């Protein structure tokens, strides 16, 4: 698929330059983004239980520049780190020591549970069958605030540069008010934590649901955003940006969608191109050589193995 810097994208760029130059300056200049961004998907899902504090520490150990994670919301309106808005049967053990079945997992929706109850469930002892290298351990879904505190402290103790955070809002229109708050409230709850923890300059908020990104663009103009794109999305870069309605800090497609034309178009538009989720060393090397600005991987140890 050819993805030239079309007239539509050029028009979008002109509109952005005229209407949002102040926002773009805030997005790009308030912190130094890594020259090549090495992101650990859900921390380090291939090595440790996903979206947990141990997964983030492992990612820091192997040299990531950014911790990638997912945000959901509990019944008592606390922001929790979880990919699924319920307890996934692949990884969950109940407080009674029983594995949740696939048929019943959606009965355990996080948005219908207070965090005091959520933290009694284990998401590490069972292990994820899709990631046989993953270390098994007793661990709970953490609050975003606690994960940030632990990650900041650990990076300081290790003497490494402060990490960046790439936080995905897990939401979609069909489940507003059922599995998560509506976009405005979701963004407000999330940004309250990010701002209180002082990591705003090092944070990117990403989503497949462009509504949360649009709220951020309107209400939190200095916050960096990234538009996630599924492999099933057949629209061009220009068409997706037109749907979004503004120029994001980053564009994050499935790695199989990346072409030389897309790389050039993103560079011309001053948009970071950060594909997901790449779990093969040779593919990581190929994409970096193509000129992408970063890569998200379940196995962040592969970056060092690739010589990055």
Secondary structure as GFF3:
##gff-version 3
##sequence-region A 1 308
A	DSSP	alpha_helix	7	19	.	.	.	ID=ss1
A	DSSP	alpha_helix	21	29	.	.	.	ID=ss2
A	DSSP	beta_strand	37	40	.	.	.	ID=ss3
A	DSSP	alpha_helix	53	61	.	.	.	ID=ss4
A	DSSP	beta_strand	66	73	.	.	.	ID=ss5
A	DSSP	beta_strand	79	81	.	.	.	ID=ss6
A	DSSP	three_ten_helix	105	107	.	.	.	ID=ss7
A	DSSP	three_ten_helix	110	112	.	.	.	ID=ss8
A	DSSP	alpha_helix	115	118	.	.	.	ID=ss9
A	DSSP	alpha_helix	144	158	.	.	.	ID=ss10
A	DSSP	beta_strand	164	169	.	.	.	ID=ss11
A	DSSP	three_ten_helix	173	175	.	.	.	ID=ss12
A	DSSP	alpha_helix	183	196	.	.	.	ID=ss13
A	DSSP	three_ten_helix	200	202	.	.	.	ID=ss14
A	DSSP	beta_strand	203	207	.	.	.	ID=ss15
A	DSSP	alpha_helix	210	219	.	.	.	ID=ss16
A	DSSP	beta_strand	224	229	.	.	.	ID=ss17
A	DSSP	alpha_helix	237	244	.	.	.	ID=ss18
A	DSSP	beta_strand	250	253	.	.	.	ID=ss19
A	DSSP	three_ten_helix	255	257	.	.	.	ID=ss20
A	DSSP	alpha_helix	260	268	.	.	.	ID=ss21
A	DSSP	beta_strand	272	275	.	.	.	ID=ss22
A	DSSP	alpha_helix	281	290	.	.	.	ID=ss23
A	DSSP	beta_strand	294	297	.	.	.	ID=ss24
A	DSSP	alpha_helix	301	305	.	.	.	ID=ss25
###
